[in-house]
Amino acid sequence: MNYRIIWDDPAINAAARFLKDDPEGLQQVFAAVDLLAVDPRPIGTAEYGSPDLRRMHVGFYRVMYEITESTVTIMVMHLGRTG
């Protein structure tokens, strides 16, 4: 079963800002998020208050996402930079 990835507007806006000075880093983020469609709870991700609210780190970025089993979707809610 593959999940559908949806990017929330604030996460898209953050990605657009970061893209200007770090296109390679954002390419890694998008590739990692795409892999969530096949495995939404990979090793290296962490629960954030519930099993379906998770975060992961990709390089200098952190991604917060929510898994919804009933509609088989993953909503990327937040993208931030750690450094």
PDB file with SEQRES, HELIX, SHEET and CRYST1 records, atoms N, CA, C and O in Angstrom:
SEQRES   1 A   83  MET ASN TYR ARG ILE ILE TRP ASP ASP PRO ALA ILE ASN          
SEQRES   2 A   83  ALA ALA ALA ARG PHE LEU LYS ASP ASP PRO GLU GLY LEU          
SEQRES   3 A   83  GLN GLN VAL PHE ALA ALA VAL ASP LEU LEU ALA VAL ASP          
SEQRES   4 A   83  PRO ARG PRO ILE GLY THR ALA GLU TYR GLY SER PRO ASP          
SEQRES   5 A   83  LEU ARG ARG MET HIS VAL GLY PHE TYR ARG VAL MET TYR          
SEQRES   6 A   83  GLU ILE THR GLU SER THR VAL THR ILE MET VAL MET HIS          
SEQRES   7 A   83  LEU GLY ARG THR GLY                                          
HELIX    1 AA1 ASP A    9  LEU A   19  1                                  11    
HELIX    2 AA2 PRO A   23  LEU A   35  1                                  13    
SHEET    1 AA1 5 ARG A   4  TRP A   7  0                                        
SHEET    2 AA1 5 THR A  73  ARG A  81  1                                        
SHEET    3 AA1 5 TYR A  61  THR A  68 -1                                        
SHEET    4 AA1 5 LEU A  53  VAL A  58 -1                                        
SHEET    5 AA1 5 ALA A  46  SER A  50 -1                                        
CRYST1    1.000    1.000    1.000  90.00  90.00  90.00 P 1           1          
ATOM      1  N   MET A   1       0.842  -1.172   0.000  1.00  0.00           N  
ATOM      2  CA  MET A   1       0.000   0.000   0.000  1.00  0.00           C  
ATOM      3  C   MET A   1       0.894   1.244   0.000  1.00  0.00           C  
ATOM      4  O   MET A   1       1.768   1.384   0.855  1.00  0.00           O  
ATOM      5  N   ASN A   2       0.675   2.122  -0.939  1.00  0.00           N  
ATOM      6  CA  ASN A   2       1.409   3.383  -0.999  1.00  0.00           C  
ATOM      7  C   ASN A   2       0.540   4.515  -0.454  1.00  0.00           C  
ATOM      8  O   ASN A   2      -0.669   4.563  -0.682  1.00  0.00           O  
ATOM      9  N   TYR A   3       1.186   5.412   0.264  1.00  0.00           N  
ATOM     10  CA  TYR A   3       0.507   6.578   0.810  1.00  0.00           C  
ATOM     11  C   TYR A   3       0.622   7.749  -0.158  1.00  0.00           C  
ATOM     12  O   TYR A   3       1.584   7.848  -0.920  1.00  0.00           O  
ATOM     13  N   ARG A   4      -0.351   8.617  -0.117  1.00  0.00           N  
ATOM     14  CA  ARG A   4      -0.326   9.840  -0.914  1.00  0.00           C  
ATOM     15  C   ARG A   4       0.312  10.938  -0.064  1.00  0.00           C  
ATOM     16  O   ARG A   4      -0.094  11.156   1.078  1.00  0.00           O  
ATOM     17  N   ILE A   5       1.301  11.621  -0.612  1.00  0.00           N  
ATOM     18  CA  ILE A   5       1.999  12.693   0.095  1.00  0.00           C  
ATOM     19  C   ILE A   5       1.317  14.019  -0.231  1.00  0.00           C  
ATOM     20  O   ILE A   5       1.101  14.344  -1.399  1.00  0.00           O  
ATOM     21  N   ILE A   6       0.983  14.772   0.799  1.00  0.00           N  
ATOM     22  CA  ILE A   6       0.393  16.104   0.639  1.00  0.00           C  
ATOM     23  C   ILE A   6       1.255  17.085   1.428  1.00  0.00           C  
ATOM     24  O   ILE A   6       1.595  16.838   2.585  1.00  0.00           O  
ATOM     25  N   TRP A   7       1.598  18.181   0.797  1.00  0.00           N  
ATOM     26  CA  TRP A   7       2.374  19.233   1.461  1.00  0.00           C  
ATOM     27  C   TRP A   7       1.420  20.350   1.870  1.00  0.00           C  
ATOM     28  O   TRP A   7       0.717  20.909   1.027  1.00  0.00           O  
ATOM     29  N   ASP A   8       1.394  20.678   3.161  1.00  0.00           N  
ATOM     30  CA  ASP A   8       0.600  21.799   3.658  1.00  0.00           C  
ATOM     31  C   ASP A   8       1.253  23.110   3.196  1.00  0.00           C  
ATOM     32  O   ASP A   8       2.468  23.164   3.010  1.00  0.00           O  
ATOM     33  N   ASP A   9       0.461  24.146   3.015  1.00  0.00           N  
ATOM     34  CA  ASP A   9       0.975  25.418   2.498  1.00  0.00           C  
ATOM     35  C   ASP A   9       2.172  25.975   3.272  1.00  0.00           C  
ATOM     36  O   ASP A   9       3.139  26.400   2.639  1.00  0.00           O  
ATOM     37  N   PRO A  10       2.158  25.995   4.617  1.00  0.00           N  
ATOM     38  CA  PRO A  10       3.335  26.518   5.329  1.00  0.00           C  
ATOM     39  C   PRO A  10       4.619  25.745   5.016  1.00  0.00           C  
ATOM     40  O   PRO A  10       5.693  26.339   4.928  1.00  0.00           O  
ATOM     41  N   ALA A  11       4.512  24.425   4.848  1.00  0.00           N  
ATOM     42  CA  ALA A  11       5.688  23.613   4.513  1.00  0.00           C  
ATOM     43  C   ALA A  11       6.174  23.924   3.104  1.00  0.00           C  
ATOM     44  O   ALA A  11       7.380  23.983   2.867  1.00  0.00           O  
ATOM     45  N   ILE A  12       5.251  24.124   2.167  1.00  0.00           N  
ATOM     46  CA  ILE A  12       5.634  24.488   0.802  1.00  0.00           C  
ATOM     47  C   ILE A  12       6.312  25.853   0.785  1.00  0.00           C  
ATOM     48  O   ILE A  12       7.317  26.043   0.100  1.00  0.00           O  
ATOM     49  N   ASN A  13       5.766  26.797   1.535  1.00  0.00           N  
ATOM     50  CA  ASN A  13       6.358  28.140   1.591  1.00  0.00           C  
ATOM     51  C   ASN A  13       7.767  28.096   2.177  1.00  0.00           C  
ATOM     52  O   ASN A  13       8.664  28.780   1.685  1.00  0.00           O  
ATOM     53  N   ALA A  14       7.964  27.304   3.214  1.00  0.00           N  
ATOM     54  CA  ALA A  14       9.300  27.165   3.798  1.00  0.00           C  
ATOM     55  C   ALA A  14      10.260  26.548   2.789  1.00  0.00           C  
ATOM     56  O   ALA A  14      11.400  26.995   2.664  1.00  0.00           O  
ATOM     57  N   ALA A  15       9.811  25.526   2.072  1.00  0.00           N  
ATOM     58  CA  ALA A  15      10.661  24.892   1.067  1.00  0.00           C  
ATOM     59  C   ALA A  15      11.061  25.893  -0.009  1.00  0.00           C  
ATOM     60  O   ALA A  15      12.209  25.894  -0.454  1.00  0.00           O  
ATOM     61  N   ALA A  16      10.140  26.738  -0.428  1.00  0.00           N  
ATOM     62  CA  ALA A  16      10.448  27.745  -1.454  1.00  0.00           C  
ATOM     63  C   ALA A  16      11.510  28.723  -0.952  1.00  0.00           C  
ATOM     64  O   ALA A  16      12.387  29.131  -1.713  1.00  0.00           O  
ATOM     65  N   ARG A  17      11.436  29.095   0.313  1.00  0.00           N  
ATOM     66  CA  ARG A  17      12.456  30.003   0.880  1.00  0.00           C  
ATOM     67  C   ARG A  17      13.823  29.327   0.936  1.00  0.00           C  
ATOM     68  O   ARG A  17      14.831  29.932   0.572  1.00  0.00           O  
ATOM     69  N   PHE A  18      13.859  28.075   1.391  1.00  0.00           N  
ATOM     70  CA  PHE A  18      15.124  27.359   1.528  1.00  0.00           C  
ATOM     71  C   PHE A  18      15.729  26.992   0.181  1.00  0.00           C  
ATOM     72  O   PHE A  18      16.948  26.869   0.060  1.00  0.00           O  
ATOM     73  N   LEU A  19      14.889  26.816  -0.830  1.00  0.00           N  
ATOM     74  CA  LEU A  19      15.350  26.420  -2.156  1.00  0.00           C  
ATOM     75  C   LEU A  19      16.314  27.434  -2.749  1.00  0.00           C  
ATOM     76  O   LEU A  19      17.220  27.061  -3.493  1.00  0.00           O  
ATOM     77  N   LYS A  20      16.134  28.701  -2.434  1.00  0.00           N  
ATOM     78  CA  LYS A  20      16.970  29.761  -3.004  1.00  0.00           C  
ATOM     79  C   LYS A  20      18.443  29.574  -2.674  1.00  0.00           C  
ATOM     80  O   LYS A  20      19.299  29.789  -3.532  1.00  0.00           O  
ATOM     81  N   ASP A  21      18.756  29.170  -1.423  1.00  0.00           N  
ATOM     82  CA  ASP A  21      20.168  29.065  -1.059  1.00  0.00           C  
ATOM     83  C   ASP A  21      20.658  27.629  -0.841  1.00  0.00           C  
ATOM     84  O   ASP A  21      21.841  27.424  -0.569  1.00  0.00           O  
ATOM     85  N   ASP A  22      19.773  26.634  -0.955  1.00  0.00           N  
ATOM     86  CA  ASP A  22      20.208  25.256  -0.751  1.00  0.00           C  
ATOM     87  C   ASP A  22      19.403  24.270  -1.611  1.00  0.00           C  
ATOM     88  O   ASP A  22      18.682  23.430  -1.072  1.00  0.00           O  
ATOM     89  N   PRO A  23      19.520  24.367  -2.940  1.00  0.00           N  
ATOM     90  CA  PRO A  23      18.728  23.464  -3.788  1.00  0.00           C  
ATOM     91  C   PRO A  23      19.076  21.986  -3.587  1.00  0.00           C  
ATOM     92  O   PRO A  23      18.195  21.133  -3.683  1.00  0.00           O  
ATOM     93  N   GLU A  24      20.341  21.673  -3.312  1.00  0.00           N  
ATOM     94  CA  GLU A  24      20.725  20.273  -3.115  1.00  0.00           C  
ATOM     95  C   GLU A  24      20.125  19.711  -1.827  1.00  0.00           C  
ATOM     96  O   GLU A  24      19.669  18.568  -1.794  1.00  0.00           O  
ATOM     97  N   GLY A  25      20.128  20.522  -0.771  1.00  0.00           N  
ATOM     98  CA  GLY A  25      19.535  20.087   0.494  1.00  0.00           C  
ATOM     99  C   GLY A  25      18.046  19.826   0.354  1.00  0.00           C  
ATOM    100  O   GLY A  25      17.523  18.859   0.908  1.00  0.00           O  
ATOM    101  N   LEU A  26      17.358  20.699  -0.393  1.00  0.00           N  
ATOM    102  CA  LEU A  26      15.922  20.508  -0.599  1.00  0.00           C  
ATOM    103  C   LEU A  26      15.648  19.300  -1.472  1.00  0.00           C  
ATOM    104  O   LEU A  26      14.631  18.631  -1.291  1.00  0.00           O  
ATOM    105  N   GLN A  27      16.525  19.005  -2.411  1.00  0.00           N  
ATOM    106  CA  GLN A  27      16.362  17.811  -3.235  1.00  0.00           C  
ATOM    107  C   GLN A  27      16.415  16.564  -2.349  1.00  0.00           C  
ATOM    108  O   GLN A  27      15.657  15.617  -2.561  1.00  0.00           O  
ATOM    109  N   GLN A  28      17.307  16.564  -1.364  1.00  0.00           N  
ATOM    110  CA  GLN A  28      17.393  15.444  -0.423  1.00  0.00           C  
ATOM    111  C   GLN A  28      16.123  15.332   0.418  1.00  0.00           C  
ATOM    112  O   GLN A  28      15.642  14.229   0.680  1.00  0.00           O  
ATOM    113  N   VAL A  29      15.580  16.478   0.839  1.00  0.00           N  
ATOM    114  CA  VAL A  29      14.340  16.480   1.622  1.00  0.00           C  
ATOM    115  C   VAL A  29      13.201  15.882   0.804  1.00  0.00           C  
ATOM    116  O   VAL A  29      12.483  15.008   1.288  1.00  0.00           O  
ATOM    117  N   PHE A  30      13.030  16.347  -0.433  1.00  0.00           N  
ATOM    118  CA  PHE A  30      11.940  15.841  -1.263  1.00  0.00           C  
ATOM    119  C   PHE A  30      12.101  14.347  -1.542  1.00  0.00           C  
ATOM    120  O   PHE A  30      11.112  13.614  -1.567  1.00  0.00           O  
ATOM    121  N   ALA A  31      13.331  13.893  -1.749  1.00  0.00           N  
ATOM    122  CA  ALA A  31      13.565  12.465  -1.987  1.00  0.00           C  
ATOM    123  C   ALA A  31      13.206  11.648  -0.744  1.00  0.00           C  
ATOM    124  O   ALA A  31      12.593  10.586  -0.854  1.00  0.00           O  
ATOM    125  N   ALA A  32      13.588  12.141   0.435  1.00  0.00           N  
ATOM    126  CA  ALA A  32      13.279  11.429   1.679  1.00  0.00           C  
ATOM    127  C   ALA A  32      11.777  11.397   1.931  1.00  0.00           C  
ATOM    128  O   ALA A  32      11.242  10.372   2.355  1.00  0.00           O  
ATOM    129  N   VAL A  33      11.093  12.506   1.676  1.00  0.00           N  
ATOM    130  CA  VAL A  33       9.644  12.545   1.867  1.00  0.00           C  
ATOM    131  C   VAL A  33       8.951  11.609   0.883  1.00  0.00           C  
ATOM    132  O   VAL A  33       7.984  10.941   1.250  1.00  0.00           O  
ATOM    133  N   ASP A  34       9.420  11.548  -0.344  1.00  0.00           N  
ATOM    134  CA  ASP A  34       8.833  10.635  -1.326  1.00  0.00           C  
ATOM    135  C   ASP A  34       8.903   9.180  -0.856  1.00  0.00           C  
ATOM    136  O   ASP A  34       7.991   8.397  -1.121  1.00  0.00           O  
ATOM    137  N   LEU A  35       9.986   8.820  -0.158  1.00  0.00           N  
ATOM    138  CA  LEU A  35      10.128   7.451   0.339  1.00  0.00           C  
ATOM    139  C   LEU A  35       9.099   7.114   1.411  1.00  0.00           C  
ATOM    140  O   LEU A  35       8.801   5.942   1.639  1.00  0.00           O  
ATOM    141  N   LEU A  36       8.550   8.144   2.077  1.00  0.00           N  
ATOM    142  CA  LEU A  36       7.524   7.909   3.088  1.00  0.00           C  
ATOM    143  C   LEU A  36       6.263   7.292   2.487  1.00  0.00           C  
ATOM    144  O   LEU A  36       5.491   6.650   3.199  1.00  0.00           O  
ATOM    145  N   ALA A  37       6.051   7.476   1.206  1.00  0.00           N  
ATOM    146  CA  ALA A  37       4.870   6.912   0.553  1.00  0.00           C  
ATOM    147  C   ALA A  37       4.861   5.390   0.646  1.00  0.00           C  
ATOM    148  O   ALA A  37       3.797   4.773   0.666  1.00  0.00           O  
ATOM    149  N   VAL A  38       6.045   4.788   0.703  1.00  0.00           N  
ATOM    150  CA  VAL A  38       6.166   3.336   0.783  1.00  0.00           C  
ATOM    151  C   VAL A  38       6.328   2.873   2.232  1.00  0.00           C  
ATOM    152  O   VAL A  38       5.777   1.843   2.620  1.00  0.00           O  
ATOM    153  N   ASP A  39       7.072   3.621   3.020  1.00  0.00           N  
ATOM    154  CA  ASP A  39       7.334   3.281   4.422  1.00  0.00           C  
ATOM    155  C   ASP A  39       7.184   4.543   5.262  1.00  0.00           C  
ATOM    156  O   ASP A  39       8.146   5.299   5.397  1.00  0.00           O  
ATOM    157  N   PRO A  40       5.999   4.795   5.832  1.00  0.00           N  
ATOM    158  CA  PRO A  40       5.769   6.050   6.550  1.00  0.00           C  
ATOM    159  C   PRO A  40       6.427   6.135   7.926  1.00  0.00           C  
ATOM    160  O   PRO A  40       6.458   7.207   8.529  1.00  0.00           O  
ATOM    161  N   ARG A  41       6.948   5.027   8.422  1.00  0.00           N  
ATOM    162  CA  ARG A  41       7.600   5.020   9.737  1.00  0.00           C  
ATOM    163  C   ARG A  41       8.997   4.402   9.639  1.00  0.00           C  
ATOM    164  O   ARG A  41       9.282   3.415  10.319  1.00  0.00           O  
ATOM    165  N   PRO A  42       9.863   4.963   8.811  1.00  0.00           N  
ATOM    166  CA  PRO A  42      11.193   4.351   8.654  1.00  0.00           C  
ATOM    167  C   PRO A  42      12.056   4.550   9.894  1.00  0.00           C  
ATOM    168  O   PRO A  42      11.792   5.416  10.728  1.00  0.00           O  
ATOM    169  N   ILE A  43      13.080   3.736   9.989  1.00  0.00           N  
ATOM    170  CA  ILE A  43      14.069   3.883  11.056  1.00  0.00           C  
ATOM    171  C   ILE A  43      14.665   5.285  10.941  1.00  0.00           C  
ATOM    172  O   ILE A  43      14.967   5.757   9.845  1.00  0.00           O  
ATOM    173  N   GLY A  44      14.827   5.934  12.073  1.00  0.00           N  
ATOM    174  CA  GLY A  44      15.386   7.286  12.083  1.00  0.00           C  
ATOM    175  C   GLY A  44      14.328   8.362  12.229  1.00  0.00           C  
ATOM    176  O   GLY A  44      14.661   9.522  12.472  1.00  0.00           O  
ATOM    177  N   THR A  45      13.046   8.001  12.086  1.00  0.00           N  
ATOM    178  CA  THR A  45      11.981   8.958  12.362  1.00  0.00           C  
ATOM    179  C   THR A  45      11.527   8.739  13.800  1.00  0.00           C  
ATOM    180  O   THR A  45      11.765   7.680  14.380  1.00  0.00           O  
ATOM    181  N   ALA A  46      10.872   9.749  14.370  1.00  0.00           N  
ATOM    182  CA  ALA A  46      10.457   9.658  15.773  1.00  0.00           C  
ATOM    183  C   ALA A  46       9.016  10.089  15.935  1.00  0.00           C  
ATOM    184  O   ALA A  46       8.532  10.986  15.245  1.00  0.00           O  
ATOM    185  N   GLU A  47       8.335   9.423  16.871  1.00  0.00           N  
ATOM    186  CA  GLU A  47       6.992   9.847  17.230  1.00  0.00           C  
ATOM    187  C   GLU A  47       7.070  11.229  17.866  1.00  0.00           C  
ATOM    188  O   GLU A  47       8.045  11.563  18.540  1.00  0.00           O  
ATOM    189  N   TYR A  48       6.042  12.017  17.645  1.00  0.00           N  
ATOM    190  CA  TYR A  48       5.988  13.356  18.221  1.00  0.00           C  
ATOM    191  C   TYR A  48       4.637  13.514  18.911  1.00  0.00           C  
ATOM    192  O   TYR A  48       3.767  14.245  18.437  1.00  0.00           O  
ATOM    193  N   GLY A  49       4.476  12.828  20.022  1.00  0.00           N  
ATOM    194  CA  GLY A  49       3.241  12.914  20.784  1.00  0.00           C  
ATOM    195  C   GLY A  49       2.243  11.813  20.484  1.00  0.00           C  
ATOM    196  O   GLY A  49       1.418  11.482  21.334  1.00  0.00           O  
ATOM    197  N   SER A  50       2.302  11.241  19.292  1.00  0.00           N  
ATOM    198  CA  SER A  50       1.440  10.110  18.946  1.00  0.00           C  
ATOM    199  C   SER A  50       2.142   9.306  17.856  1.00  0.00           C  
ATOM    200  O   SER A  50       3.037   9.818  17.184  1.00  0.00           O  
ATOM    201  N   PRO A  51       1.741   8.055  17.681  1.00  0.00           N  
ATOM    202  CA  PRO A  51       2.397   7.232  16.657  1.00  0.00           C  
ATOM    203  C   PRO A  51       2.208   7.755  15.232  1.00  0.00           C  
ATOM    204  O   PRO A  51       3.002   7.445  14.343  1.00  0.00           O  
ATOM    205  N   ASP A  52       1.169   8.539  15.021  1.00  0.00           N  
ATOM    206  CA  ASP A  52       0.888   9.028  13.667  1.00  0.00           C  
ATOM    207  C   ASP A  52       1.409  10.429  13.398  1.00  0.00           C  
ATOM    208  O   ASP A  52       1.367  10.889  12.256  1.00  0.00           O  
ATOM    209  N   LEU A  53       1.891  11.107  14.402  1.00  0.00           N  
ATOM    210  CA  LEU A  53       2.534  12.410  14.231  1.00  0.00           C  
ATOM    211  C   LEU A  53       4.023  12.173  14.409  1.00  0.00           C  
ATOM    212  O   LEU A  53       4.468  11.769  15.483  1.00  0.00           O  
ATOM    213  N   ARG A  54       4.806  12.427  13.342  1.00  0.00           N  
ATOM    214  CA  ARG A  54       6.216  12.042  13.354  1.00  0.00           C  
ATOM    215  C   ARG A  54       7.095  13.170  12.844  1.00  0.00           C  
ATOM    216  O   ARG A  54       6.628  14.114  12.207  1.00  0.00           O  
ATOM    217  N   ARG A  55       8.378  13.042  13.142  1.00  0.00           N  
ATOM    218  CA  ARG A  55       9.355  13.980  12.593  1.00  0.00           C  
ATOM    219  C   ARG A  55      10.574  13.196  12.144  1.00  0.00           C  
ATOM    220  O   ARG A  55      10.877  12.113  12.645  1.00  0.00           O  
ATOM    221  N   MET A  56      11.257  13.788  11.181  1.00  0.00           N  
ATOM    222  CA  MET A  56      12.499  13.178  10.708  1.00  0.00           C  
ATOM    223  C   MET A  56      13.476  14.291  10.360  1.00  0.00           C  
ATOM    224  O   MET A  56      13.086  15.417  10.051  1.00  0.00           O  
ATOM    225  N   HIS A  57      14.736  13.948  10.420  1.00  0.00           N  
ATOM    226  CA  HIS A  57      15.792  14.881  10.058  1.00  0.00           C  
ATOM    227  C   HIS A  57      16.406  14.426   8.739  1.00  0.00           C  
ATOM    228  O   HIS A  57      16.678  13.243   8.532  1.00  0.00           O  
ATOM    229  N   VAL A  58      16.614  15.392   7.861  1.00  0.00           N  
ATOM    230  CA  VAL A  58      17.266  15.142   6.574  1.00  0.00           C  
ATOM    231  C   VAL A  58      18.316  16.222   6.425  1.00  0.00           C  
ATOM    232  O   VAL A  58      17.986  17.371   6.128  1.00  0.00           O  
ATOM    233  N   GLY A  59      19.573  15.871   6.626  1.00  0.00           N  
ATOM    234  CA  GLY A  59      20.636  16.874   6.576  1.00  0.00           C  
ATOM    235  C   GLY A  59      20.389  17.943   7.631  1.00  0.00           C  
ATOM    236  O   GLY A  59      20.237  17.634   8.813  1.00  0.00           O  
ATOM    237  N   PHE A  60      20.348  19.209   7.198  1.00  0.00           N  
ATOM    238  CA  PHE A  60      20.108  20.330   8.110  1.00  0.00           C  
ATOM    239  C   PHE A  60      18.624  20.625   8.307  1.00  0.00           C  
ATOM    240  O   PHE A  60      18.279  21.627   8.933  1.00  0.00           O  
ATOM    241  N   TYR A  61      17.748  19.783   7.790  1.00  0.00           N  
ATOM    242  CA  TYR A  61      16.311  20.050   7.818  1.00  0.00           C  
ATOM    243  C   TYR A  61      15.585  19.069   8.719  1.00  0.00           C  
ATOM    244  O   TYR A  61      16.024  17.937   8.919  1.00  0.00           O  
ATOM    245  N   ARG A  62      14.459  19.532   9.260  1.00  0.00           N  
ATOM    246  CA  ARG A  62      13.562  18.659   9.998  1.00  0.00           C  
ATOM    247  C   ARG A  62      12.189  18.743   9.335  1.00  0.00           C  
ATOM    248  O   ARG A  62      11.749  19.811   8.908  1.00  0.00           O  
ATOM    249  N   VAL A  63      11.542  17.619   9.261  1.00  0.00           N  
ATOM    250  CA  VAL A  63      10.239  17.511   8.609  1.00  0.00           C  
ATOM    251  C   VAL A  63       9.253  16.947   9.627  1.00  0.00           C  
ATOM    252  O   VAL A  63       9.517  15.914  10.242  1.00  0.00           O  
ATOM    253  N   MET A  64       8.132  17.613   9.804  1.00  0.00           N  
ATOM    254  CA  MET A  64       7.063  17.125  10.666  1.00  0.00           C  
ATOM    255  C   MET A  64       5.923  16.676   9.759  1.00  0.00           C  
ATOM    256  O   MET A  64       5.503  17.410   8.865  1.00  0.00           O  
ATOM    257  N   TYR A  65       5.428  15.461   9.997  1.00  0.00           N  
ATOM    258  CA  TYR A  65       4.358  14.947   9.151  1.00  0.00           C  
ATOM    259  C   TYR A  65       3.383  14.104   9.961  1.00  0.00           C  
ATOM    260  O   TYR A  65       3.707  13.600  11.037  1.00  0.00           O  
ATOM    261  N   GLU A  66       2.177  13.966   9.411  1.00  0.00           N  
ATOM    262  CA  GLU A  66       1.131  13.195  10.069  1.00  0.00           C  
ATOM    263  C   GLU A  66       0.637  12.110   9.115  1.00  0.00           C  
ATOM    264  O   GLU A  66       0.385  12.365   7.937  1.00  0.00           O  
ATOM    265  N   ILE A  67       0.508  10.916   9.640  1.00  0.00           N  
ATOM    266  CA  ILE A  67       0.040   9.772   8.868  1.00  0.00           C  
ATOM    267  C   ILE A  67      -1.443   9.573   9.159  1.00  0.00           C  
ATOM    268  O   ILE A  67      -1.849   9.510  10.319  1.00  0.00           O  
ATOM    269  N   THR A  68      -2.241   9.476   8.119  1.00  0.00           N  
ATOM    270  CA  THR A  68      -3.672   9.207   8.271  1.00  0.00           C  
ATOM    271  C   THR A  68      -3.986   7.896   7.553  1.00  0.00           C  
ATOM    272  O   THR A  68      -4.037   7.841   6.325  1.00  0.00           O  
ATOM    273  N   GLU A  69      -4.191   6.862   8.330  1.00  0.00           N  
ATOM    274  CA  GLU A  69      -4.429   5.527   7.775  1.00  0.00           C  
ATOM    275  C   GLU A  69      -5.755   5.447   7.026  1.00  0.00           C  
ATOM    276  O   GLU A  69      -5.841   4.774   5.998  1.00  0.00           O  
ATOM    277  N   SER A  70      -6.786   6.122   7.522  1.00  0.00           N  
ATOM    278  CA  SER A  70      -8.115   5.970   6.925  1.00  0.00           C  
ATOM    279  C   SER A  70      -8.167   6.484   5.487  1.00  0.00           C  
ATOM    280  O   SER A  70      -8.946   5.981   4.677  1.00  0.00           O  
ATOM    281  N   THR A  71      -7.343   7.482   5.166  1.00  0.00           N  
ATOM    282  CA  THR A  71      -7.321   7.997   3.793  1.00  0.00           C  
ATOM    283  C   THR A  71      -6.004   7.689   3.095  1.00  0.00           C  
ATOM    284  O   THR A  71      -5.790   8.117   1.961  1.00  0.00           O  
ATOM    285  N   VAL A  72      -5.116   6.947   3.763  1.00  0.00           N  
ATOM    286  CA  VAL A  72      -3.818   6.549   3.229  1.00  0.00           C  
ATOM    287  C   VAL A  72      -3.062   7.786   2.720  1.00  0.00           C  
ATOM    288  O   VAL A  72      -2.633   7.837   1.568  1.00  0.00           O  
ATOM    289  N   THR A  73      -2.910   8.774   3.603  1.00  0.00           N  
ATOM    290  CA  THR A  73      -2.189   9.993   3.244  1.00  0.00           C  
ATOM    291  C   THR A  73      -1.144  10.340   4.290  1.00  0.00           C  
ATOM    292  O   THR A  73      -1.227   9.935   5.449  1.00  0.00           O  
ATOM    293  N   ILE A  74      -0.167  11.097   3.843  1.00  0.00           N  
ATOM    294  CA  ILE A  74       0.841  11.679   4.720  1.00  0.00           C  
ATOM    295  C   ILE A  74       0.817  13.175   4.454  1.00  0.00           C  
ATOM    296  O   ILE A  74       1.034  13.613   3.324  1.00  0.00           O  
ATOM    297  N   MET A  75       0.554  13.964   5.497  1.00  0.00           N  
ATOM    298  CA  MET A  75       0.521  15.425   5.389  1.00  0.00           C  
ATOM    299  C   MET A  75       1.815  15.978   5.963  1.00  0.00           C  
ATOM    300  O   MET A  75       2.083  15.839   7.157  1.00  0.00           O  
ATOM    301  N   VAL A  76       2.617  16.605   5.110  1.00  0.00           N  
ATOM    302  CA  VAL A  76       3.825  17.273   5.575  1.00  0.00           C  
ATOM    303  C   VAL A  76       3.383  18.643   6.080  1.00  0.00           C  
ATOM    304  O   VAL A  76       2.928  19.484   5.305  1.00  0.00           O  
ATOM    305  N   MET A  77       3.522  18.857   7.387  1.00  0.00           N  
ATOM    306  CA  MET A  77       2.987  20.062   8.011  1.00  0.00           C  
ATOM    307  C   MET A  77       4.033  21.133   8.250  1.00  0.00           C  
ATOM    308  O   MET A  77       3.708  22.320   8.277  1.00  0.00           O  
ATOM    309  N   HIS A  78       5.283  20.733   8.423  1.00  0.00           N  
ATOM    310  CA  HIS A  78       6.313  21.703   8.797  1.00  0.00           C  
ATOM    311  C   HIS A  78       7.642  21.284   8.201  1.00  0.00           C  
ATOM    312  O   HIS A  78       7.992  20.104   8.185  1.00  0.00           O  
ATOM    313  N   LEU A  79       8.371  22.266   7.716  1.00  0.00           N  
ATOM    314  CA  LEU A  79       9.745  22.070   7.254  1.00  0.00           C  
ATOM    315  C   LEU A  79      10.568  23.174   7.869  1.00  0.00           C  
ATOM    316  O   LEU A  79      10.272  24.353   7.676  1.00  0.00           O  
ATOM    317  N   GLY A  80      11.591  22.812   8.602  1.00  0.00           N  
ATOM    318  CA  GLY A  80      12.448  23.807   9.233  1.00  0.00           C  
ATOM    319  C   GLY A  80      13.896  23.431   9.061  1.00  0.00           C  
ATOM    320  O   GLY A  80      14.229  22.302   8.701  1.00  0.00           O  
ATOM    321  N   ARG A  81      14.763  24.409   9.329  1.00  0.00           N  
ATOM    322  CA  ARG A  81      16.195  24.172   9.220  1.00  0.00           C  
ATOM    323  C   ARG A  81      16.795  24.156  10.609  1.00  0.00           C  
ATOM    324  O   ARG A  81      16.427  24.966  11.459  1.00  0.00           O  
ATOM    325  N   THR A  82      17.717  23.238  10.842  1.00  0.00           N  
ATOM    326  CA  THR A  82      18.313  23.095  12.160  1.00  0.00           C  
ATOM    327  C   THR A  82      19.594  23.903  12.305  1.00  0.00           C  
ATOM    328  O   THR A  82      20.055  24.142  13.421  1.00  0.00           O  
ATOM    329  N   GLY A  83      20.159  24.317  11.209  1.00  0.00           N  
ATOM    330  CA  GLY A  83      21.434  25.030  11.308  1.00  0.00           C  
ATOM    331  C   GLY A  83      21.459  26.342  10.615  1.00  0.00           C  
ATOM    332  O   GLY A  83      22.480  27.029  10.632  1.00  0.00           O  
TER     333      GLY A  83                                                      
END                                                                             
